[in-house]
Amino acid sequence: MVITGWAGYMPQAILDAFQAETGVTVEYRIYEEQPAAIEQMRAGADYDLVVMGSFFVPQLIKDGLLAPIDYRQIPKFRYVSANFRDLSYDPGGKHSIVYQWGVGGLVVRPDLLERPVTRWADLWDPSLDGKIAMWVTEDDLFAIALKSIGQPLGTTDPAVLDQAAERIRELLPRIVALDPTMPNAATLLADGTYPIVYGWAFDALEAQSLNPAVEFVLPEEGAILWIDTFVVPASSTRKSLAWQFIDFVLRPEMSALITNEIFVATANEFASQFIDPALRDHPWVFPSGTDLMNAEYLEELPPDILSYRHQLWQELESITTR
């Protein structure tokens, strides 16, 4: 079977364990960005399971690209927390199951900065030119820009998107674009190459393991929540294997193995007993309600607004990063 997802996002130990138990060979293909994976799905790519951000799920459902989940073949779905069922992007959970979740923030080296970085808006400080690195994507840049001006991520006001685009236009020449196939920026933070990286808890923990000076900042304007799901393409001819793999991953010990390996939160509430206590109790991996107070996750935009935002992004793509 063929699974596609982010680099470094599916522990080899999971793939090996599944193959050892079932005799099924799993090929894990890395994508550089999710829109590219979606286009490959539209073109009939031979995928059986796709790791897909929740933001994209509604449109995939509307376009008929996803198979309905066969819960009869996924009995271990019962282990998924009620907080991660029947979510707004997929009412009833008919086409997706939460894989992992977390928050986006700023991974920083405070010891290399002249003053503390506490807000998204701080990224526009001219003194930080060339000191910020990130994976450059439309979704992330617009989310950061909107947060920096106190606007909701789900805004449908073209004027607000214009304002966000101008903020991005100012920021792009000041940042360094990271290789999209790079699983994390830990070494670049640890050795001080870049003292600020837009990233996630797993980046911060990996970097901190190399250099204790690394910190993870959830900006005052609010963190960016993300949810990655398992979806099965309607075109898959091996759907039963996809259900079998999802059920395998939802075993509490397997969900815990993933968290322990890649430092990302699981939605499996029965996995906690198997998670390393240092991760289970870590506020970066499992943030408190207070930390999430102003957090938002990307929501589906109306087609016309999404098209308008994409047009703005295409105009911005010609701007060269450092």
Backbone hydrogen bonds, N-H to C=O, Kabsch-Sander energy under -0.5 kcal/mol:
donor,donor_aa,acceptor,acceptor_aa,energy
3,I,27,E,-2.9
4,T,49,L,-1.9
5,G,29,R,-2.0
9,Y,6,W,-1.4
14,I,11,P,-1.1
15,L,11,P,-1.4
16,D,12,Q,-2.9
17,A,13,A,-2.1
18,F,14,I,-2.4
19,Q,15,L,-2.2
20,A,16,D,-2.6
21,E,17,A,-1.9
22,T,18,F,-2.5
23,G,19,Q,-2.7
27,E,1,M,-2.8
27,E,25,T,-0.5
28,Y,26,V,-0.6
29,R,3,I,-3.3
29,R,27,E,-0.7
31,Y,5,G,-2.0
37,A,33,E,-1.3
38,I,34,Q,-2.3
39,E,35,P,-2.2
40,Q,36,A,-1.9
41,M,37,A,-2.0
42,R,38,I,-2.5
43,A,39,E,-1.7
44,G,41,M,-1.7
45,A,40,Q,-2.7
47,Y,45,A,-2.2
48,D,2,V,-2.9
49,L,2,V,-1.5
50,V,231,V,-2.8
51,V,4,T,-2.5
52,M,50,V,-0.7
52,M,229,T,-2.6
54,S,227,I,-2.6
56,F,53,G,-1.5
57,V,53,G,-0.6
57,V,54,S,-0.9
60,L,56,F,-1.8
61,I,57,V,-2.4
62,K,58,P,-2.5
63,D,59,Q,-2.3
64,G,61,I,-1.7
65,L,60,L,-2.4
66,L,60,L,-0.6
67,A,232,V,-3.2
69,I,94,K,-3.2
71,Y,69,I,-1.1
73,Q,70,D,-1.8
74,I,71,Y,-1.4
77,F,74,I,-1.9
78,R,75,P,-1.4
79,Y,76,K,-2.0
80,V,77,F,-2.1
81,S,267,A,-2.9
84,F,81,S,-2.0
85,R,82,A,-1.3
90,D,87,L,-1.8
93,G,90,D,-2.9
94,K,91,P,-0.7
97,I,230,F,-1.6
99,Y,228,D,-3.2
100,Q,228,D,-1.3
101,W,265,A,-1.9
102,G,226,W,-2.0
104,G,224,I,-2.9
105,G,199,G,-2.7
106,L,217,V,-2.6
107,V,105,G,-0.5
107,V,197,V,-3.1
108,V,106,L,-0.6
108,V,215,E,-2.8
109,R,195,P,-2.2
112,L,109,R,-2.3
113,L,110,P,-1.3
118,T,116,P,-0.6
122,D,119,R,-0.8
123,L,120,W,-2.1
124,W,121,A,-1.6
125,D,122,D,-2.0
128,L,125,D,-2.5
129,D,126,P,-1.6
130,G,174,R,-3.0
131,K,128,L,-2.6
132,I,174,R,-0.6
133,A,196,I,-2.4
134,M,176,V,-2.2
136,V,134,M,-0.7
137,T,135,W,-0.9
141,L,137,T,-2.5
142,F,138,E,-2.3
143,A,139,D,-2.1
144,I,140,D,-2.7
145,A,141,L,-2.5
146,L,142,F,-2.7
147,K,143,A,-2.5
148,S,144,I,-2.2
149,I,145,A,-0.9
149,I,146,L,-0.7
150,G,147,K,-1.6
151,Q,146,L,-2.8
155,T,152,P,-1.5
160,V,157,D,-0.7
161,L,157,D,-1.9
162,D,158,P,-2.4
163,Q,159,A,-1.9
164,A,160,V,-2.4
165,A,161,L,-2.6
166,E,162,D,-2.0
167,R,163,Q,-1.7
168,I,164,A,-2.3
169,R,165,A,-2.5
170,E,166,E,-1.7
171,L,167,R,-1.8
172,L,168,I,-2.9
174,R,171,L,-2.1
175,I,171,L,-0.7
175,I,172,L,-1.3
176,V,132,I,-2.7
177,A,175,I,-0.5
178,L,134,M,-2.4
182,M,179,D,-2.1
189,L,185,A,-1.7
190,A,186,A,-2.9
191,D,187,T,-2.4
192,G,189,L,-0.9
193,T,188,L,-1.0
194,Y,188,L,-1.7
196,I,131,K,-1.5
197,V,107,V,-2.4
198,Y,133,A,-1.8
199,G,105,G,-2.1
199,G,197,V,-0.6
201,A,103,V,-0.7
203,D,200,W,-0.6
204,A,200,W,-2.2
205,L,201,A,-2.8
206,E,202,F,-2.1
207,A,203,D,-2.5
208,Q,204,A,-2.8
209,S,205,L,-1.8
210,L,206,E,-0.7
210,L,207,A,-0.9
211,N,207,A,-1.9
214,V,211,N,-1.9
215,E,108,V,-2.7
217,V,106,L,-3.3
218,L,216,F,-0.5
220,E,118,T,-2.3
222,G,219,P,-2.1
224,I,104,G,-1.8
225,L,223,A,-0.7
225,L,296,E,-3.0
226,W,102,G,-2.5
228,D,100,Q,-2.6
229,T,52,M,-3.0
230,F,97,I,-3.2
231,V,50,V,-2.3
231,V,229,T,-0.5
234,A,65,L,-2.7
236,S,233,P,-1.6
241,L,238,R,-0.7
242,A,238,R,-1.4
243,W,239,K,-2.5
244,Q,240,S,-2.0
245,F,241,L,-2.4
246,I,242,A,-2.6
247,D,243,W,-2.5
248,F,244,Q,-1.9
249,V,245,F,-2.5
250,L,246,I,-1.8
251,R,248,F,-1.3
254,M,251,R,-0.9
255,S,251,R,-2.7
256,A,252,P,-2.2
257,L,253,E,-1.6
258,I,254,M,-1.9
259,T,255,S,-1.8
260,N,256,A,-3.0
261,E,257,L,-1.9
262,I,258,I,-2.9
263,F,259,T,-1.9
265,A,101,W,-1.0
267,A,99,Y,-0.6
269,E,79,Y,-1.6
269,E,267,A,-0.9
270,F,79,Y,-0.7
271,A,268,N,-1.5
274,F,271,A,-2.2
275,I,271,A,-0.7
275,I,272,S,-1.0
279,L,276,D,-2.0
280,R,276,D,-2.7
281,D,277,P,-2.1
282,H,279,L,-1.6
286,F,282,H,-2.7
292,L,288,S,-1.4
293,M,290,T,-1.3
295,A,292,L,-1.3
296,E,223,A,-1.7
298,L,225,L,-0.7
305,I,302,P,-0.5
306,L,302,P,-2.8
307,S,303,P,-2.4
308,Y,304,D,-1.9
309,R,305,I,-2.7
310,H,306,L,-2.5
311,Q,307,S,-2.0
312,L,308,Y,-2.0
313,W,309,R,-2.3
314,Q,310,H,-2.5
315,E,311,Q,-1.5
316,L,312,L,-1.4
317,E,313,W,-1.9
318,S,315,E,-0.5
319,I,316,L,-2.3
322,R,172,L,-0.5
322,R,175,I,-3.1
